[in-house]
């Protein structure tokens, strides 16, 4: 079953088109990683998928119960925390706010 679909996504910054015509599907139980050069639009895409940034074109469709989360860049504010601690804190936040069931 499809958990997330993106169809013909477009994002512009001024006269610069970051991407256009971006289309993909993520199926239940897929494992997805975003890899690319700095400035290519990885974080922008994630923010569009979560609704934090508006789409300049296209459509994002999430299946009922689908939760999209990502770990912000440079979020570690406590030098005593490991990266694993930071990732686990995202799950704790989502569980606390009922965003998914553990």
MARTORSE-169672 format. One line per 10 residues: their letters; for each residue x, y, z of N, C-alpha, C, O. Coordinates in pm, 1 decimal. Layout:
% residues N
a) X:Y:Z:X:Y:Z:X:Y:Z:X:Y:Z  ...
***
This chain:
% residues 102
xxxxxxxxxx) 83.8:-118.1:0.0:0.0:0.0:0.0:88.9:125.3:0.0:195.7:125.9:61.3  45.6:228.8:-67.3:121.8:352.5:-76.4:102.1:435.8:50.0:-10.9:466.8:87.6  212.5:471.9:115.2:208.0:554.3:235.5:217.5:702.5:200.9:157.8:786.7:268.1  293.3:733.8:95.4:317.6:872.2:57.2:337.6:880.1:-93.2:410.6:799.7:-151.3  272.8:977.1:-155.8:291.4:1002.1:-299.1:319.7:1149.3:-321.5:257.3:1235.9:-260.3  412.7:1176.2:-408.2:441.9:1312.9:-451.6:430.7:1314.6:-603.0:484.6:1227.7:-671.6  359.8:1414.6:-654.3:334.7:1421.9:-798.8:372.8:1559.5:-850.5:314.9:1660.5:-810.5  470.6:1562.3:-939.6:511.2:1685.0:-1010.2:543.4:1801.1:-916.6:503.5:1914.7:-942.4  616.1:1772.5:-807.1:652.1:1879.4:-713.2:747.4:1979.1:-777.2:837.9:1942.6:-852.2  724.6:2105.3:-745.7:809.8:2214.0:-793.3:839.0:2305.9:-676.0:751.1:2335.1:-595.0
xxxxxxxxxx) 964.5:2351.4:-667.8:1001.0:2451.7:-567.5:1098.3:2549.9:-631.0:1200.4:2512.0:-688.4  1063.0:2677.3:-618.6:1146.3:2785.4:-670.4:1190.0:2875.4:-556.1:1117.1:2893.1:-458.5  1306.7:2930.8:-568.4:1354.5:3035.9:-479.4:1392.4:3152.7:-569.1:1498.4:3153.1:-631.6  1304.3:3251.5:-574.2:1325.4:3361.0:-667.7:1319.1:3306.9:-809.1:1223.6:3238.5:-846.1  1419.8:3337.4:-887.3:1424.3:3289.0:-1025.4:1489.9:3152.3:-1038.4:1493.2:3094.9:-1147.2  1542.0:3099.9:-927.8:1609.2:2969.5:-929.1:1507.9:2858.7:-903.1:1437.6:2860.5:-802.0  1500.6:2763.0:-993.9:1416.8:2645.0:-974.5:1502.6:2539.1:-907.1:1600.0:2489.9:-964.2  1464.4:2505.0:-784.1:1539.7:2404.1:-709.0:1512.1:2265.4:-766.5:1604.4:2186.9:-788.4  1384.5:2235.9:-790.7:1347.0:2113.7:-860.6:1208.1:2131.6:-919.7:1129.6:2214.4:-873.4  1179.1:2053.3:-1021.8:1046.2:2055.1:-1084.2:1016.7:1917.0:-1140.2:1107.5:1842.8:-1177.6
xxxxxxxxxx) 888.2:1883.8:-1145.4:847.4:1754.8:-1199.6:885.9:1636.7:-1112.4:890.4:1523.6:-1160.6  913.6:1660.7:-984.7:956.6:1554.0:-894.1:836.9:1467.4:-856.5:739.7:1515.9:-798.7  844.9:1340.0:-889.6:736.4:1245.6:-865.7:793.1:1117.9:-806.5:891.6:1063.7:-856.6  729.9:1069.3:-698.2:772.2:942.9:-638.0:661.7:889.8:-548.4:570.8:963.0:-509.3  670.9:760.9:-516.7:581.7:694.3:-423.0:667.4:624.9:-318.1:774.4:572.4:-348.9  620.3:624.9:-195.7:682.5:549.6:-87.9:577.7:450.3:-39.1:468.8:488.3:3.7  612.6:324.4:-46.5:520.4:218.7:-5.7:539.9:187.0:142.6:645.1:215.0:200.2  436.1:127.6:203.5:448.4:81.9:342.0:574.4:-2.5:356.1:605.5:-84.2:269.5  644.9:17.6:463.3:764.0:-59.1:499.4:886.4:-27.4:413.4:990.0:-92.0:429.3  877.0:70.7:322.4:995.6:113.6:248.3:1091.4:183.6:343.0:1049.6:244.3:441.6
xxxxxxxxxx) 1216.9:175.0:313.4:1321.4:250.0:382.9:1375.6:349.3:280.9:1417.1:310.0:171.8  1375.4:478.0:315.9:1412.3:581.6:220.5:1522.1:668.7:279.7:1517.7:703.9:397.5  1618.8:702.7:198.7:1723.7:796.2:237.8:1737.4:902.7:131.2:1727.2:874.0:12.0  1760.6:1026.0:174.2:1785.7:1135.8:80.2:1933.7:1168.5:82.9:1990.0:1198.7:188.1  1995.3:1162.1:-32.5:2137.7:1187.3:-44.0:2158.9:1285.8:-157.3:2100.1:1271.4:-264.5  2242.7:1386.0:-134.0:2273.0:1480.6:-240.3:2366.6:1589.8:-192.1:2395.9:1600.9:-73.0  2412.5:1669.3:-285.8:2501.2:1780.3:-255.0:2432.9:1883.2:-166.1:2310.2:1891.8:-162.7  2512.6:1960.5:-94.6:2458.9:2072.2:-18.1:2385.0:2166.5:-112.4:2433.8:2200.3:-220.2  2266.1:2208.2:-69.2:2190.3:2304.7:-147.7:2105.4:2246.5:-258.0:2043.8:2321.1:-334.2  2100.5:2113.3:-268.8:2023.6:2053.6:-379.0:1874.5:2042.6:-347.3:1794.4:2016.3:-437.0
xxxxxxxxxx) 1835.5:2062.6:-218.4:1693.4:2064.2:-185.8:1643.7:1953.2:-95.1:1522.7:1933.9:-83.8  1732.3:1880.0:-30.4:1689.9:1768.9:56.0:1601.4:1818.1:170.6:1491.2:1766.8:189.8  1648.0:1915.8:245.6:1571.1:1968.1:359.0:1445.8:2039.1:310.3:1340.1:2027.3:372.3  1456.0:2111.7:201.7:1339.2:2178.7:144.5:1232.2:2076.8:109.4:1114.6:2098.0:139.0  1271.4:1966.1:46.4:1174.8:1861.2:11.8:1108.0:1806.6:137.4:985.9:1791.3:140.3  1185.4:1777.2:240.9:1126.7:1725.0:364.4:1029.8:1825.4:425.9:924.2:1786.8:476.0  1064.1:1951.0:422.7:975.3:2053.9:477.3:847.6:2067.1:394.2:741.4:2098.1:448.4  857.1:2044.4:265.9:737.6:2044.7:181.4:649.4:1924.3:212.9:527.0:1936.1:218.8  711.9:1808.9:233.2:636.1:1687.2:262.3:564.0:1695.2:396.0:456.5:1637.4:411.8  622.6:1766.8:493.2:558.8:1781.0:624.3:460.5:1897.3:628.2:386.6:1912.2:725.5
xxxxxxxxxx) 458.6:1980.0:524.0:368.7:2095.0:521.0:428.1:2221.1:579.3:359.6:2323.0:588.1  554.3:2216.8:619.6:621.3:2335.8:673.7:647.1:2441.5:567.0:649.4:2560.9:596.7  666.1:2398.1:444.1:687.0:2489.8:331.1:577.6:2465.6:227.6:536.5:2351.5:206.5  530.6:2571.4:163.1:429.0:2553.2:59.6:488.8:2494.5:-67.6:607.4:2511.1:-95.9  405.4:2426.5:-142.3:444.4:2374.0:-273.5:427.4:2484.5:-375.9:328.9:2558.2:-371.2  520.8:2497.4:-467.7:503.8:2590.3:-579.7:429.9:2522.6:-694.2:382.8:2588.5:-787.0  420.6:2392.4:-686.7:347.1:2315.2:-785.5:344.4:2170.8:-743.4:432.5:2124.5:-671.0  244.3:2099.9:-788.4:234.1:1958.2:-758.8:145.3:1928.1:-640.3:71.4:2013.8:-591.8  154.1:1804.4:-594.7:65.6:1756.4:-489.1:136.6:1650.3:-405.6:211.4:1568.0:-458.4  112.2:1653.2:-273.6:160.8:1550.5:-181.4:38.6:1483.9:-120.3:-51.2:1551.2:-69.8
xxxxxxxxxx) 35.8:1351.4:-125.1:-74.9:1274.3:-68.4:-17.0:1175.4:31.9:69.3:1094.2:-1.4  -66.5:1183.8:156.0:-25.3:1091.5:261.2:-142.8:1001.1:296.2:-256.2:1047.0:309.6  -114.3:872.6:310.8:-217.5:778.8:354.8:-253.8:810.2:499.7:-171.7:861.5:575.7  -376.2:779.2:536.2:-421.2:800.3:673.2:-325.2:729.8:768.9:-291.5:613.1:749.0  -281.9:800.5:871.6:-192.1:744.5:971.1:-44.5:758.6:936.9:41.1:724.0:1018.4  -13.3:808.7:817.9:126.5:827.4:779.7:182.0:950.0:850.4:122.9:1057.8:844.8  295.7:933.2:916.7:363.1:1042.6:986.6:499.3:1061.1:922.4:573.7:964.9:903.5  531.4:1184.8:889.1:661.0:1216.3:829.6:740.2:1295.0:932.2:693.9:1397.4:982.4  857.6:1247.9:962.5:943.7:1317.6:1056.8:1085.6:1319.0:1006.0:1127.0:1232.2:929.2  1158.0:1417.0:1049.2:1299.4:1422.6:1013.4:1373.1:1493.0:1125.8:1314.5:1568.3:1203.5
xxxxxxxxxx) 1501.2:1467.4:1132.7:1584.8:1528.8:1233.9:1652.5:1649.7:1172.0:1725.5:1638.2:1073.6  1627.2:1766.2:1231.1:1685.0:1890.8:1179.7:1837.5:1886.5:1182.9:1897.1:1815.8:1264.2  1897.9:1960.7:1096.0:2043.0:1974.2:1098.1:2082.9:2054.3:1221.2:2013.8:2149.1:1258.5  2192.7:2017.4:1283.9:2249.7:2091.8:1397.1:2153.2:2105.4:1513.8:2143.9:2212.6:1573.6  2081.5:1999.3:1547.3:1985.5:2007.3:1656.9:2046.3:1974.0:1792.6:1988.0:2007.4:1895.7  2160.4:1909.9:1794.3:2218.9:1865.6:1921.2:2263.5:1985.4:2003.6:2363.2:2050.8:1973.2  2186.6:2012.3:2108.9:2219.0:2127.7:2193.3:2294.3:2086.2:2318.7:2346.6:2171.4:2390.5  2300.3:1957.3:2345.8:2368.1:1905.9:2464.6:2483.3:1818.3:2419.1:2461.4:1711.6:2361.7  2604.4:1861.9:2444.0:2722.9:1788.1:2398.7:2732.2:1650.0:2462.1:2803.2:1563.2:2411.3  2661.0:1629.0:2572.7:2663.7:1498.5:2639.2:2574.1:1396.9:2568.1:2587.7:1276.6:2590.4
xxxxxxxxxx) 2483.1:1444.0:2483.0:2394.5:1353.1:2409.1:2465.3:1297.0:2287.3:2539.9:1366.7:2218.6  2440.4:1171.2:2262.6:2489.7:1109.8:2139.6:2387.4:1133.4:2029.0:2275.1:1176.4:2055.4  2426.0:1105.7:1908.0:2332.4:1115.3:1795.8:2213.3:1022.4:1820.2:2099.1:1058.5:1791.6  2240.0:904.0:1872.6:2131.9:809.3:1901.3:2033.2:869.4:2001.4:1912.1:855.1:1984.7  2084.3:936.9:2106.0:1996.4:1002.6:2203.8:1905.3:1103.4:2135.4:1786.5:1111.2:2166.9  1959.4:1179.6:2043.3:1881.8:1281.4:1973.1:1772.4:1217.6:1887.8:1658.8:1265.2:1886.4  1806.4:1110.1:1816.7:1707.3:1042.3:1734.3:1596.6:985.1:1822.3:1478.8:996.9:1788.6  1632.5:923.9:1934.0:1531.8:869.4:2025.0:1440.8:978.5:2080.1:1323.8:952.7:2108.3  1492.9:1099.7:2095.8:1411.0:1209.1:2149.2:1297.0:1244.3:2053.0:1191.1:1289.5:2096.6  1317.9:1224.1:1924.2:1211.5:1247.7:1826.2:1098.1:1149.6:1850.1:981.3:1188.5:1848.6
xxxxxxxxxx) 1130.8:1022.4:1872.2:1028.2:922.2:1899.5:954.3:954.3:2028.5:832.2:939.8:2034.9  1026.2:997.7:2131.2:962.6:1033.4:2258.2:864.0:1147.4:2237.6:753.5:1144.0:2291.6  902.8:1248.9:2159.7:814.1:1362.4:2131.9:687.1:1315.2:2060.9:576.5:1353.5:2099.1  702.7:1233.0:1959.0:587.3:1184.7:1882.4:495.9:1098.7:1968.7:373.6:1110.1:1959.8  553.6:1012.9:2051.7:470.9:931.8:2141.6:397.8:1017.9:2242.8:280.6:993.4:2271.5  464.5:1117.6:2296.8:403.7:1207.7:2395.2:284.7:1282.1:2336.4:184.8:1304.0:2405.0  294.9:1321.1:2209.0:191.0:1398.8:2143.5:92.9:1314.2:2061.7:10.7:1367.5:1987.2  102.8:1182.9:2076.5:8.4:1093.8:2008.5:20.5:1092.5:1857.9:-77.6:1066.5:1788.2  141.0:1120.7:1805.6:157.4:1125.2:1661.0:168.9:985.8:1600.8:145.4:968.5:1481.2  204.4:886.8:1681.0:201.4:748.3:1638.1:202.8:660.0:1761.1:233.3:704.2:1871.8
xx) 169.8:536.8:1739.3:169.2:440.2:1849.4:300.5:366.3:1849.5:348.3:323.7:1744.3  358.8:350.6:1965.4:487.7:279.5:1976.8:466.7:130.5:1962.9:562.6:53.7:1969.6
***
